[in-house]
């Protein structure tokens, strides 16, 4: 088994227009189990639909369980349970309930998240984006480790091109001295990539591989904290609320493709610890570009440092 995977395209045959159904074509996922956080809204919903259509059973942990059950009504092979990633007691509760079922996990897709919210504190005063997008998923994966290791699961961390906005602010991770909602989002998305880098390093001897990815630009409920005026100013929509296609937005089905490909594709067998975009491994970013992965997000030393910090903050470490 390879120990490292080059951060270069492999020529998957898929691209930015590919959908989650496209990347699953010909795959039979009968008898396989996936956990998709936030799998009832936006990209998560499209991911759940595609996986169940291919035969998988999908567990959807949801902060709004009633809304999740309504959104997923009519889908076969789906179950909903409660989970608030910003509450470590809730994370522990979900993990304990799932582990009691004795089922192994084949695909873990850490999809849920918040973006560019006003300064918010959760738990012991943690900045909400770092806590929800990273620390909650860190604790969840570590608590679920007994279900991930037996079957050699793939763990998929949904990051973003926004990791270009900021590396880890080691001197002020919780933004206690000034707050910038976009840089805070960028730090959280960098954390998502570093998490996958180190989890893959720790997990590969157990057959567990991890990936991070940028799904593409998609207008979903993730934008709920962004004022309409700001979306107009950024050129995402016009005054009437119409999406401006020249910005290159994907449909939700296209946006769900890369995370679905990461979780299931035979093309990634024996690989891991890399950042993906447009259903392929991404190239390293050029200094002034917006595509590819920044060096600070795949640095193994920073990944190990973040793992240790996250374990200290959450009190959870499956490898300690």
LINBELBEL-V503834 format. One record per pair of residues at least 6 apart in sequence whose C-alpha atoms are under 6 Angstrom apart, sorted by sequence separation. I is the first residue (numbers start at 1). J is the second residue. D is the distance in whole Angstrom. If there is no record, write none. Layout:
<<I,J,D> <I,J,D>>
//
This chain:
<<38,44,6> <39,45,5> <84,90,6> <121,127,5> <122,128,6> <232,238,6> <237,243,4> <276,282,5> <285,291,6> <311,317,5> <83,90,6> <121,128,5> <236,243,6> <237,244,5> <275,282,6> <285,292,4> <83,91,6> <120,128,5> <236,244,6> <284,292,5> <285,293,5> <39,48,6> <200,209,5> <283,292,5> <284,293,5> <285,294,5> <200,210,5> <282,292,5> <196,210,5> <196,211,5> <196,212,6> <65,82,6> <166,183,6> <165,183,6> <59,78,6> <61,80,6> <63,82,6> <168,187,5> <193,212,5> <57,77,5> <58,78,5> <59,79,5> <60,80,5> <61,81,5> <62,82,5> <63,83,5> <113,133,5> <166,186,5> <167,187,5> <258,278,6> <39,60,5> <57,78,6> <59,80,6> <61,82,5> <62,83,5> <63,84,5> <165,186,5> <166,187,5> <258,279,5> <61,83,5> <33,56,6> <35,58,6> <37,60,6> <163,186,4> <167,190,6> <32,56,5> <33,57,5> <34,58,5> <35,59,5> <36,60,5> <37,61,5> <38,62,6> <162,186,5> <29,54,6> <30,55,4> <33,58,6> <35,60,6> <28,54,6> <29,55,5> <30,56,5> <163,189,5> <29,56,5> <163,190,5> <40,68,5> <21,50,6> <160,189,6> <159,189,5> <40,71,6> <218,249,5> <217,249,5> <218,250,5> <159,192,5> <217,250,6> <157,192,6> <216,255,6> <215,255,5> <105,147,6> <104,147,5> <105,148,5> <215,258,6> <86,132,5> <107,153,6> <109,155,6> <110,156,6> <85,132,5> <106,153,4> <107,154,5> <108,155,5> <109,156,5> <110,157,5> <111,158,5> <127,174,5> <110,158,6> <126,174,6> <91,140,6> <95,144,6> <86,136,6> <85,136,5> <159,212,6> <161,214,6> <154,208,6> <156,210,6> <158,212,6> <159,213,5> <160,214,4> <152,207,4> <153,208,5> <154,209,5> <155,210,5> <156,211,5> <157,212,5> <158,213,5> <159,214,5> <152,208,4> <154,210,6> <156,212,6> <149,206,6> <130,188,5> <134,192,6> <211,272,6> <210,272,5> <211,273,5> <213,275,5> <209,272,5> <210,273,6> <211,274,5> <212,275,5> <213,276,4> <214,277,5> <213,277,6> <116,181,5> <116,182,5> <116,185,6> <115,185,6> <33,105,5> <34,106,6> <33,106,5> <34,107,4> <35,108,5> <36,109,5> <37,110,5> <38,111,6> <200,273,5> <34,108,6> <37,111,5> <38,112,4> <37,112,5> <197,273,4> <196,273,6> <194,297,6> <193,297,6> <194,298,6> <198,303,5> <190,297,5> <117,225,5> <154,263,6> <194,303,5> <107,263,6> <142,317,6> <142,318,5> <139,316,6> <42,220,5> <46,253,6> <43,252,5> <47,256,6> <43,256,5> <20,253,6> <19,253,5> <19,254,4> <18,254,6> <20,256,6> <17,254,6> <20,257,4> <19,257,5> <23,261,6> <20,260,6> <16,278,5> <15,278,5> <15,279,6> <14,279,6> <5,271,6> <12,280,6> <1,270,6> <9,280,6> <9,281,5> <8,281,6> <9,282,6> <8,282,6> <8,283,5> <7,283,6>>
//
